[in-house]
Every structure is written in structure tokens, then in C-alpha cells.
Amino acid sequence: EDEDEEDEEEEEEIHAVRGAAAASSASALAPPLQRSAEVGEIAASRLSAAQAAITEALGLPQELLECLARWEREQAAAEGQWRLKQSRMYLEFEERKRRLQEQQMGQRKKLRES
């Protein structure tokens, strides 16, 4: 029962932190600022603070957080490489398609002439 109570208290803390984080993020976007860069900076800093508060509330080991951050960087790099490969493949496909169309147009022209 004590463990259940502790789990419930932890969940309540996490929900409270998440609620504060959401309110903080929403308030960062609410004031009308002249430049969108300023809004972006404010939102990013508040979001970062909210994420830090949530992470602290969870009490995760620093080693695990570093491992997650490293994994996220690796995934982002892999995704970037994948997107680049997909873009190249698409451009190659479009070039082959264009050449085929030109070839077909030439063949049609020859058939009409004969």
C-alpha cells in the first residue's frame, strides 16, 4: 500500500509539473511580440525549463539522460541521411522519367513522319 501511495504521489507531481509546463509554454506564446524570433526564443527557453522540471521530477539518472540525448542525436543524423537519400532517388527517378518521355516523343514523331 505504501508503494501505491508513493506511486500516486509521484504521478500527481508529474501531472502538476506537466500542467505547469503546458501553462508556461502557452503563456510564452500569448503576448504579442513584434518579431517572431523573439517569440521563438521565449517559447524555446520556457519549453526547455518545463522539460528540465519534468525530468527533475521523474528523477532519472543522468547517465540515462545522456544516453537518450546521444540516441536522439544519432536518430536525427540517420533521418537526415535517409531524407537526403530519398531526395536523390526522387530526383534520379524524375530525370529518368523525363528522358523516357523525350524518347517516346521522338519515337512518335518518327512514326508520324513515316
Buried (B, 14 or more C-beta within 10 A) or exposed (E): EEEEEEEEEEEEBEEEBBEBBEEBBEEBEEEEEEEEEEBEEBBEEBBEBBEEBBBEBEEEEEEEEEEEEEEEEEEEEEEEEEEEEEEEEEEEEEEEEEEEEEEEEEEEEEEEEE
